[in-house]
Amino acid sequence: MIKEEIIKGLKEGKIKLHEIEKYTSIEEAVELRRLFIERITGTKLKHISNYSINMEEAQKRNIENPIGTIQIPLGIAGPIKIRGEHAKGKFYIPLATSEGALVASVNRGCSAITKAGGATVRITEDKMTRAPVIRTESIQEALKVREWIQENFERLKEAAESTTRHGKLIKIDPILIVGPYLYPRFVFTTGDSMGMNMVTIATEEAMKLLTKETGAHLIALSGNACVDKKPAALNLIEGRGKSLTAEVKIPAKIVERILKTTPKAIQEVNLAKNFAGSAISGSMGFNAHYANIIGAIFLATGQDEAHITEGSLGITTAEEINGDLYFSVTLPDVPLATVGGGTRLETATECLEIMGVRGSGKVHKFAEIVAGAVLAGELSLMGALAAGHLARAHMRLGRGS
């Protein structure tokens, strides 16, 4: 079938967008789909049509009905010195963003941290969750099913782990009850993969055993108590993905020279903004802008961008101690990976390689670098607020003024 016949078929509804590959190659299908959109919308897709990634490979696992790619400016910040258990040394951070001043801000934070001797970073928890919703006949039955789960954990573990070489079921907790509904939170470790698909498949297998043995009815494999891709107090408390803490002690002279303010001023801004301001507004993110740095790194490295929502959760602390500044960030919920998903895409693999974290065995190193980058971005913004420089920085770097 020639190009014009396919486009005509699309216009008349005889061919669906996802069916074009039946009649031609994947690369030509991308072109035809794009040409069809150009004609029906009157939009010339000049830039969307220019890309270097292997679209055939991307279409297998990453995208449906492709018409091209988008481009986001990519900047580099650093180096930042990290003193982690897995990440040790100085690293450059790739940041994909269209927000002027963000890269410059993170870069300034990296400079202050490195001059102070580096950031200490630790992974405090490492897990991925899936929580189905089950319906029983009554609250009494719900309690019986909960008891069955607790007594048969090893059987459920065996069933779940039969589906994966890398996933390990470590607990089912909490098991929440709402009337006749039960929400057991299956908690796994997932190796270098972010693991959402892995734990979904594993949990489904465990649920086959549970429903067969108890007679309970599976309503949905995800009952929202996971909690996936949404901000939630449960994730803030229990953690999900990688739970991270990064800290640094910065001498007052470095705070004054690089951040143009004082430890005391940063402490007061943190108390008034991140604690009191967040509390009065009911925010679950007691921080200034974790999502900015998480988002820029996630877009650069092929992570699931919806998990930026979870990465926005966390608490910043700032304290003047003997005239110097103690500063830390705690991120309880950062799902990320160095294998699978979008990390396969060519630009993502290059960004992971910049940090030396591409491939198996590197996810903990990557997580520690991410925490260090968030520490840098948060420190710099808090410094700018304390010094009264925020609006000026955005005027100069965000508006080009």
C-alpha positions as MATLAB code, in Angstrom:
seq = 'MIKEEIIKGLKEGKIKLHEIEKYTSIEEAVELRRLFIERITGTKLKHISNYSINMEEAQKRNIENPIGTIQIPLGIAGPIKIRGEHAKGKFYIPLATSEGALVASVNRGCSAITKAGGATVRITEDKMTRAPVIRTESIQEALKVREWIQENFERLKEAAESTTRHGKLIKIDPILIVGPYLYPRFVFTTGDSMGMNMVTIATEEAMKLLTKETGAHLIALSGNACVDKKPAALNLIEGRGKSLTAEVKIPAKIVERILKTTPKAIQEVNLAKNFAGSAISGSMGFNAHYANIIGAIFLATGQDEAHITEGSLGITTAEEINGDLYFSVTLPDVPLATVGGGTRLETATECLEIMGVRGSGKVHKFAEIVAGAVLAGELSLMGALAAGHLARAHMRLGRGS';
ca = [
       0.000    0.000    0.000;
       1.462    3.384   -1.002;
       1.749    6.377    1.330;
      -1.228    8.353    0.022;
      -3.492    5.321    0.258;
      -2.564    4.848    3.909;
      -3.121    8.520    4.724;
      -6.472    8.400    2.934;
      -7.376    5.320    4.956;
      -6.491    7.175    8.156;
      -8.624   10.161    7.218;
     -11.597    7.949    6.369;
     -11.186    5.888    9.532;
     -10.556    2.680    7.595;
      -7.051    2.428    9.077;
      -6.319    3.134   12.737;
      -3.181    4.947   13.887;
      -1.846    1.805   15.541;
      -2.410   -0.305   12.398;
      -0.038    1.481   10.013;
       2.823   -0.917   10.746;
       0.757   -3.692    9.132;
       1.322   -2.076    5.759;
       4.868   -0.723    5.969;
       8.071   -0.528    8.031;
       8.169    0.995   11.508;
      10.263    3.987   10.404;
       7.927    4.733    7.506;
       4.930    4.255    9.782;
       6.321    6.951   12.084;
       6.669    9.277    9.102;
       3.151    8.531    7.809;
       1.571    9.014   11.218;
       3.362   12.346   11.547;
       2.374   13.408    8.015;
      -1.251   12.555    8.769;
      -1.189   14.697   11.929;
       0.444   17.564    9.983;
      -2.320   17.505    7.386;
      -5.315   17.284    9.702;
      -3.990   19.905   12.150;
      -2.174   22.214    9.733;
       0.950   22.013   11.901;
       4.429   21.548   10.462;
       6.284   19.123   12.741;
       9.786   20.093   11.680;
      11.513   19.589   15.011;
       9.494   16.608   16.214;
      10.607   14.761   13.087;
      14.326   15.108   13.866;
      15.760   12.489   16.226;
      18.562    9.974   16.563;
      17.050    7.310   18.820;
      16.154    3.878   17.449;
      12.386    4.215   17.103;
      11.941    0.557   16.260;
      13.421   -0.437   19.613;
      11.523    2.325   21.439;
       8.215    1.182   20.000;
       8.725   -2.322   21.369;
       8.725   -1.210   25.008;
       8.487    2.563   25.432;
       5.934    4.201   23.117;
       2.837    3.554   21.026;
       1.744    5.387   17.863;
       5.069    7.283   17.646;
       5.397   10.383   15.479;
       8.879   11.527   16.579;
      10.453   12.929   19.718;
      10.503   16.091   21.764;
      13.648   17.909   22.827;
      14.287   19.347   26.277;
      17.417   21.419   26.939;
      19.998   19.421   28.864;
      22.413   21.129   31.225;
      25.179   19.899   33.463;
      25.829   20.768   37.098;
      28.813   19.922   39.242;
      31.067   18.481   40.147;
      29.607   17.545   43.492;
      31.565   15.495   45.986;
      29.555   12.566   47.324;
      30.559   10.499   50.338;
      28.183    7.580   50.095;
      28.407    3.861   50.586;
      28.118    3.313   46.837;
      28.857    6.714   45.264;
      32.277    7.980   46.301;
      34.006   10.865   44.583;
      33.032   13.785   42.379;
      30.176   13.591   39.904;
      28.587   15.731   37.201;
      24.768   15.822   37.133;
      22.793   15.934   33.839;
      19.587   17.975   34.225;
      16.882   18.158   31.551;
      14.740   21.228   32.079;
      13.276   24.306   30.433;
      13.285   26.282   33.684;
      15.925   28.955   33.510;
      18.070   29.274   36.672;
      17.589   25.663   37.808;
      20.890   24.284   36.519;
      22.750   27.361   37.743;
      21.161   26.973   41.166;
      22.072   23.286   41.485;
      25.554   24.101   40.240;
      25.995   26.691   42.982;
      24.857   24.197   45.597;
      27.320   21.622   44.239;
      30.127   24.158   44.618;
      29.252   24.964   48.246;
      28.927   21.291   49.182;
      32.175   20.281   47.494;
      34.125   23.126   49.084;
      32.731   22.027   52.461;
      34.143   18.530   51.998;
      31.220   16.791   50.320;
      27.771   15.408   51.068;
      27.273   12.351   53.227;
      24.535   10.210   51.653;
      22.847    7.023   52.804;
      20.054    4.771   51.543;
      17.828    4.072   54.540;
      15.215    1.834   52.836;
      14.933    0.038   49.480;
      11.583   -1.418   48.429;
       8.766   -1.380   45.895;
       5.111   -1.951   46.727;
       1.845   -3.129   45.237;
      -1.412   -3.160   47.228;
      -4.446   -4.854   45.681;
      -7.976   -4.301   46.947;
      -9.947   -7.390   47.965;
     -13.644   -7.600   48.778;
     -14.997   -9.938   51.431;
     -18.564  -10.577   52.626;
     -18.255   -8.678   55.905;
     -15.859   -7.118   58.378;
     -15.643  -10.491   60.123;
     -14.557  -12.116   56.859;
     -12.081   -9.293   56.214;
     -10.454   -9.985   59.570;
     -10.283  -13.709   58.760;
      -8.595  -12.990   55.420;
      -6.110  -10.679   57.127;
      -5.308  -13.451   59.598;
      -4.898  -15.927   56.718;
      -2.417  -13.580   55.015;
      -0.385  -13.258   58.187;
      -0.325  -17.011   58.760;
       0.498  -17.898   55.146;
       3.152  -15.338   54.319;
       5.676  -17.991   53.255;
       3.222  -19.527   50.777;
       2.401  -16.126   49.324;
       6.113  -15.331   49.130;
       6.804  -18.540   47.226;
       4.000  -17.824   44.761;
       5.085  -14.226   44.199;
       8.768  -15.034   43.746;
       7.990  -17.798   41.245;
       7.472  -15.040   38.652;
      10.820  -13.245   39.017;
      14.534  -13.904   39.415;
      15.221  -10.545   41.050;
      12.161   -9.669   43.129;
      11.954  -10.735   46.778;
       8.805  -10.373   48.878;
       9.974   -9.119   52.272;
       6.653   -8.415   53.990;
       2.941   -7.721   53.551;
       2.339   -4.681   55.728;
       0.203   -2.787   56.449;
      -2.977   -4.772   55.762;
      -5.629   -2.060   55.824;
      -9.345   -2.737   56.305;
     -12.171   -0.438   55.182;
     -15.534   -2.116   55.776;
     -15.514   -5.330   53.703;
     -12.474   -4.170   51.696;
      -8.930   -5.328   52.398;
      -5.740   -3.582   51.183;
      -2.631   -5.764   51.770;
       0.543   -3.854   50.888;
       3.008   -6.287   49.292;
       6.564   -5.022   49.826;
       9.421   -6.244   47.591;
      13.072   -5.619   46.845;
      13.682   -5.395   43.084;
      17.412   -5.174   42.373;
      18.512   -2.602   39.780;
      15.049   -2.321   38.250;
      12.556    0.236   39.508;
      10.361   -2.839   39.698;
       6.784   -1.643   39.301;
       5.958   -4.160   36.568;
       7.904   -6.858   38.406;
       5.955   -6.505   41.648;
       2.638   -6.195   39.818;
       3.149   -9.557   38.117;
       4.417  -11.138   41.330;
       1.498   -9.818   43.377;
      -0.970  -11.105   40.808;
       0.437  -14.608   41.235;
       0.178  -14.366   45.020;
      -3.415  -13.185   44.706;
      -4.343  -16.293   42.720;
      -3.361  -18.350   45.746;
      -5.093  -16.039   48.208;
      -8.430  -15.899   46.383;
      -8.447  -19.655   45.790;
      -7.779  -20.423   49.463;
      -9.997  -17.781   51.090;
     -12.817  -17.205   48.605;
     -12.215  -13.454   48.755;
     -12.780  -11.502   45.533;
     -10.004   -9.474   43.910;
     -11.502   -6.112   42.906;
      -8.338   -4.580   41.431;
      -4.662   -5.460   41.439;
      -3.901   -1.891   42.493;
      -6.094   -0.536   45.256;
      -4.217    2.794   45.637;
      -2.628    1.855   48.955;
       0.604    1.077   47.069;
       0.762    4.244   46.717;
       1.956    4.585   43.108;
       2.410    7.926   41.296;
       0.517    9.964   43.861;
       1.619   11.954   46.919;
       0.661   10.055   50.071;
       1.334   10.200   53.777;
       1.802    6.402   53.781;
       4.787    6.721   51.430;
       6.153    9.648   53.423;
       6.103    7.484   56.562;
       6.786    3.964   55.240;
       8.930    4.850   52.238;
       8.811    3.521   48.673;
      11.466    3.046   46.034;
      14.740    4.297   47.479;
      14.521    6.170   50.791;
      17.433    8.593   50.939;
      19.064   11.062   53.296;
      21.877   13.463   52.394;
      23.586   15.899   54.737;
      26.394   18.424   54.752;
      28.101   20.674   57.289;
      29.146   23.978   55.750;
      31.435   26.480   57.473;
      29.941   29.954   57.833;
      32.620   31.505   55.591;
      31.582   29.216   52.682;
      27.895   30.018   53.258;
      28.705   33.729   53.167;
      31.054   33.553   50.170;
      29.044   31.253   47.889;
      25.451   31.562   49.090;
      25.718   35.238   50.074;
      23.880   34.747   53.342;
      24.349   33.311   56.855;
      23.602   29.947   58.493;
      21.194   31.697   60.864;
      19.208   33.193   57.982;
      18.920   29.842   56.192;
      17.778   28.206   59.427;
      15.034   30.810   59.867;
      13.831   30.552   56.259;
      13.663   26.763   56.577;
      11.638   26.970   59.787;
       9.218   29.590   58.463;
       8.870   28.212   54.924;
       9.470   24.462   54.882;
       8.050   23.671   58.320;
       5.468   26.278   59.324;
       4.428   27.181   55.772;
       4.059   23.548   54.751;
       2.177   22.679   57.942;
      -0.367   25.494   57.652;
      -1.046   24.582   54.009;
      -1.353   20.847   54.664;
       1.566   20.022   52.372;
       3.205   16.598   52.516;
       6.427   18.021   51.115;
       8.287   19.904   53.840;
      10.820   21.169   51.334;
      11.432   23.968   48.860;
      11.671   22.202   45.494;
      12.732   18.551   45.494;
      10.529   17.972   42.431;
      12.638   20.376   40.374;
      15.804   18.337   40.705;
      14.106   14.936   40.725;
      12.193   15.915   37.584;
      15.239   17.179   35.703;
      17.267   14.049   36.516;
      14.362   11.711   35.765;
      13.751   13.272   32.340;
      17.448   13.106   31.535;
      17.887    9.466   32.532;
      14.703    7.823   31.263;
      12.921    7.306   34.574;
       9.132    7.101   34.871;
       8.251   10.796   34.973;
       5.047   10.179   36.947;
       7.208    9.179   39.915;
       8.394   12.787   40.160;
       5.222   13.207   42.235;
       6.536   10.736   44.789;
      10.025   12.229   44.692;
       8.572   15.598   45.712;
       7.864   14.208   49.196;
      10.446   14.861   51.870;
      11.791   17.012   54.661;
      14.585   19.590   54.684;
      16.371   20.467   57.911;
      18.670   23.422   58.491;
      20.394   24.323   61.734;
      23.078   26.733   62.811;
      25.585   24.801   64.960;
      28.483   26.691   66.492;
      28.146   29.345   63.825;
      28.218   26.892   60.884;
      25.363   25.363   58.856;
      24.079   21.802   59.145;
      21.802   21.076   56.188;
      20.029   17.858   55.171;
      17.376   16.472   52.845;
      15.355   13.315   53.471;
      13.569   11.743   50.501;
      11.524    8.706   51.587;
      10.060    7.866   48.190;
      12.294    7.886   45.091;
      11.507    5.075   42.612;
      14.342    4.848   40.070;
      16.353    2.389   37.996;
      19.518    1.900   35.962;
      18.087   -0.911   33.820;
      14.781   -1.383   32.004;
      12.089    1.088   31.038;
      13.238    4.365   29.531;
      16.832    3.822   30.653;
      17.266    1.872   27.396;
      16.773    4.995   25.278;
      20.003    6.278   23.755;
      19.963    9.736   25.343;
      19.117    8.238   28.739;
      21.994    5.765   28.585;
      24.409    8.600   27.782;
      23.193   10.614   30.781;
      23.522    7.590   33.053;
      27.035    7.052   31.691;
      27.971   10.636   32.603;
      27.447    9.626   36.230;
      28.927    6.155   35.778;
      25.677    4.442   36.739;
      24.433    2.736   33.597;
      23.454   -0.943   33.856;
      23.250   -3.649   36.490;
      24.740   -3.175   39.930;
      24.614    0.628   39.760;
      21.202    1.637   41.110;
      22.369    2.342   44.674;
      25.198    4.509   43.396;
      22.702    6.364   41.211;
      20.324    6.859   44.133;
      23.050    8.402   46.273;
      24.041   10.796   43.491;
      20.392   11.829   43.063;
      20.142   12.576   46.792;
      23.320   14.655   46.600;
      21.913   16.621   43.663;
      18.676   17.314   45.556;
      20.735   18.480   48.538;
      22.611   20.884   46.245;
      19.478   22.291   44.638;
      17.663   22.674   47.931;
      20.645   24.347   49.617;
      21.073   26.839   46.801;
      17.410   27.842   46.698;
      17.242   28.254   50.460;
      20.355   30.393   50.272;
      18.808   32.532   47.518;
      15.647   33.021   49.558;
      17.620   33.914   52.671;
      19.709   36.421   50.717;
      16.727   37.843   48.828;
      18.210   36.840   45.466;
      15.481   34.554   44.086;
      13.581   37.088   41.967;
      16.813   38.588   40.622;
      18.133   35.169   39.598;
      14.945   34.356   37.703;
      14.928   37.754   36.032;
      18.487   37.245   34.819;
      18.466   33.507   34.003;
      14.779   32.693   33.552;
      13.759   35.717   31.487;
      17.086   36.564   29.944;
      16.875   40.066   31.339;
];
